[in-house]
Amino acid sequence: MKLKWTLDQLYFYLVCFVMLVTVIVGIINLVQAGIDLFLPVPEPDYYARKEIISELYARSTLPAEIIEQELEAQQEFRQVQARKQNLATALSRLLRGAVQLLIAVPVYLYHWRRIPRLT
């Protein structure tokens, strides 16, 4: 049995392959976005290192309680910012995956249904 590929068939199969890969990437983006929404990446605790805290105490003329309050406020601010950034990244990835699926699935189905009519 000899395969004879026409240019039209090659085009339609190639488009179907690219759209199938795009659908897979879109699904991966949706799954990763879901994981990011429910299991966000924790913010590292920069101010837990003792050498930074001891250096701040040594250089400052402020009382230790004020330095500790400021460090806690900065750490809380960073955590809130990290949560916002994680949420924005997850929503962006979710939207990207949804758009990929909304574009790729109809294009794939159209081309895949046209292939049998080419012969």
C-alpha contacts under 8 A as a table, 3 or more apart, distances in Angstrom:
res1	aa1	res2	aa2	distance
5	W	9	Q	6.21
5	W	10	L	6.45
6	T	9	Q	5.26
6	T	10	L	6.25
7	L	10	L	5.11
7	L	11	Y	6.13
8	D	11	Y	5.11
8	D	12	F	6.24
8	D	118	L	7.46
9	Q	12	F	5.17
9	Q	13	Y	6.07
9	Q	115	I	6.64
9	Q	118	L	6.86
10	L	13	Y	5.27
10	L	14	L	5.98
11	Y	14	L	5.13
11	Y	15	V	6.14
12	F	15	V	5.15
12	F	16	C	6.13
12	F	111	H	5.78
12	F	112	W	7.23
12	F	114	R	7.85
12	F	115	I	6.56
13	Y	16	C	5.02
13	Y	17	F	6.14
13	Y	111	H	7.83
13	Y	112	W	7.60
13	Y	115	I	7.68
14	L	17	F	5.08
14	L	18	V	6.26
15	V	18	V	5.16
15	V	19	M	6.08
15	V	108	Y	7.23
15	V	111	H	7.17
16	C	19	M	5.14
16	C	20	L	5.98
16	C	107	V	7.94
16	C	108	Y	5.19
16	C	111	H	6.32
16	C	112	W	6.34
17	F	20	L	5.09
17	F	21	V	6.28
18	V	21	V	5.18
18	V	22	T	6.19
19	M	22	T	4.83
19	M	23	V	6.11
19	M	104	A	5.19
19	M	105	V	7.13
19	M	107	V	7.03
19	M	108	Y	5.46
20	L	23	V	5.05
20	L	24	I	6.31
20	L	104	A	7.42
20	L	105	V	7.91
20	L	108	Y	6.85
21	V	24	I	5.09
21	V	25	V	6.23
22	T	25	V	5.07
22	T	26	G	6.06
22	T	100	Q	6.63
22	T	101	L	7.53
22	T	104	A	6.29
23	V	26	G	4.99
23	V	27	I	6.19
23	V	100	Q	6.64
23	V	101	L	5.53
23	V	104	A	5.97
23	V	105	V	6.71
24	I	27	I	5.14
24	I	28	I	6.22
25	V	28	I	5.00
25	V	29	N	6.17
25	V	97	G	7.43
25	V	100	Q	7.96
26	G	29	N	5.05
26	G	30	L	6.25
26	G	96	R	7.30
26	G	97	G	4.10
26	G	98	A	6.65
26	G	99	V	7.87
26	G	100	Q	5.30
26	G	101	L	5.70
27	I	30	L	5.04
27	I	31	V	6.22
27	I	97	G	6.33
27	I	101	L	7.50
28	I	31	V	5.14
28	I	32	Q	6.10
28	I	97	G	7.56
29	N	32	Q	5.12
29	N	33	A	5.99
29	N	93	R	5.85
29	N	94	L	6.43
29	N	96	R	7.22
29	N	97	G	4.97
30	L	33	A	5.08
30	L	34	G	6.18
30	L	93	R	6.84
30	L	94	L	5.15
30	L	97	G	5.23
30	L	98	A	7.06
31	V	34	G	5.08
31	V	35	I	6.23
32	Q	35	I	5.03
32	Q	36	D	6.10
32	Q	90	A	7.79
32	Q	93	R	7.63
33	A	36	D	4.98
33	A	37	L	6.11
33	A	89	T	7.98
33	A	90	A	4.64
33	A	91	L	6.77
33	A	93	R	5.51
33	A	94	L	5.17
34	G	37	L	5.09
34	G	38	F	6.29
34	G	90	A	7.29
34	G	94	L	7.48
35	I	38	F	5.32
35	I	39	L	5.52
35	I	40	P	7.45
36	D	39	L	5.20
36	D	40	P	4.89
36	D	41	V	7.31
36	D	86	N	7.09
36	D	87	L	7.61
36	D	90	A	5.56
37	L	40	P	6.02
37	L	86	N	7.71
37	L	87	L	6.46
37	L	90	A	5.94
37	L	91	L	7.97
40	P	83	R	7.52
40	P	86	N	6.34
40	P	87	L	7.99
41	V	86	N	7.17
42	P	82	A	7.92
43	E	78	R	7.71
43	E	79	Q	6.02
43	E	82	A	6.23
45	D	48	A	5.68
45	D	75	Q	7.53
46	Y	49	R	6.57
46	Y	75	Q	7.93
47	Y	50	K	7.73
47	Y	52	I	6.84
47	Y	53	I	6.97
47	Y	71	L	7.09
47	Y	75	Q	7.28
48	A	53	I	7.76
49	R	52	I	5.83
49	R	53	I	6.82
50	K	53	I	5.19
50	K	54	S	6.02
51	E	54	S	5.17
51	E	55	E	6.02
52	I	55	E	5.14
52	I	56	L	6.23
53	I	56	L	5.11
53	I	57	Y	6.30
54	S	57	Y	5.09
54	S	58	A	6.18
55	E	58	A	5.06
55	E	59	R	6.23
56	L	59	R	5.33
56	L	60	S	5.98
56	L	67	I	7.81
57	Y	60	S	5.46
57	Y	61	T	7.88
57	Y	64	A	6.73
57	Y	67	I	7.54
62	L	66	I	6.66
62	L	67	I	6.88
63	P	66	I	5.60
63	P	67	I	6.66
64	A	67	I	5.13
64	A	68	E	6.15
65	E	68	E	5.11
65	E	69	Q	6.12
66	I	69	Q	5.05
66	I	70	E	6.13
67	I	70	E	5.14
67	I	71	L	6.15
68	E	71	L	5.07
68	E	72	E	6.12
69	Q	72	E	5.13
69	Q	73	A	6.12
70	E	73	A	5.03
70	E	74	Q	6.11
71	L	74	Q	5.11
71	L	75	Q	6.06
72	E	75	Q	5.04
72	E	76	E	6.08
73	A	76	E	5.12
73	A	77	F	6.13
74	Q	77	F	5.04
74	Q	78	R	6.16
75	Q	78	R	5.09
75	Q	79	Q	6.21
76	E	79	Q	5.08
76	E	80	V	6.26
77	F	80	V	5.18
77	F	81	Q	6.18
78	R	81	Q	5.03
78	R	82	A	6.01
79	Q	82	A	4.99
79	Q	83	R	6.16
80	V	83	R	5.14
80	V	84	K	6.26
81	Q	84	K	5.08
81	Q	85	Q	6.11
82	A	85	Q	5.01
82	A	86	N	6.05
83	R	86	N	5.08
83	R	87	L	6.14
84	K	87	L	5.11
84	K	88	A	6.13
85	Q	88	A	5.08
85	Q	89	T	6.08
86	N	89	T	5.16
86	N	90	A	6.10
87	L	90	A	5.11
87	L	91	L	6.08
88	A	91	L	5.19
88	A	92	S	6.05
89	T	92	S	5.09
89	T	93	R	6.17
90	A	93	R	5.13
90	A	94	L	6.04
91	L	94	L	4.90
91	L	95	L	6.08
92	S	95	L	5.17
92	S	96	R	6.09
93	R	96	R	4.99
93	R	97	G	6.10
94	L	97	G	5.24
94	L	98	A	6.20
95	L	98	A	5.09
95	L	99	V	6.12
96	R	99	V	5.24
96	R	100	Q	6.16
97	G	100	Q	5.08
97	G	101	L	6.27
98	A	101	L	5.16
98	A	102	L	6.09
99	V	102	L	4.97
99	V	103	I	6.15
100	Q	103	I	5.37
100	Q	104	A	5.83
101	L	104	A	5.18
101	L	105	V	5.67
102	L	105	V	6.07
102	L	106	P	7.09
103	I	106	P	6.21
103	I	107	V	6.57
104	A	107	V	5.25
104	A	108	Y	5.90
105	V	108	Y	5.11
105	V	109	L	6.09
106	P	109	L	5.10
106	P	110	Y	6.03
107	V	110	Y	5.23
107	V	111	H	6.27
108	Y	111	H	5.35
108	Y	112	W	5.94
109	L	112	W	5.09
109	L	113	R	6.02
110	Y	113	R	5.41
110	Y	114	R	6.36
111	H	114	R	5.11
111	H	115	I	6.48
112	W	115	I	5.50
112	W	116	P	7.99
113	R	116	P	6.65
113	R	117	R	7.84
114	R	117	R	5.47
114	R	118	L	6.82
115	I	118	L	5.41
115	I	119	T	7.65
116	P	119	T	6.11
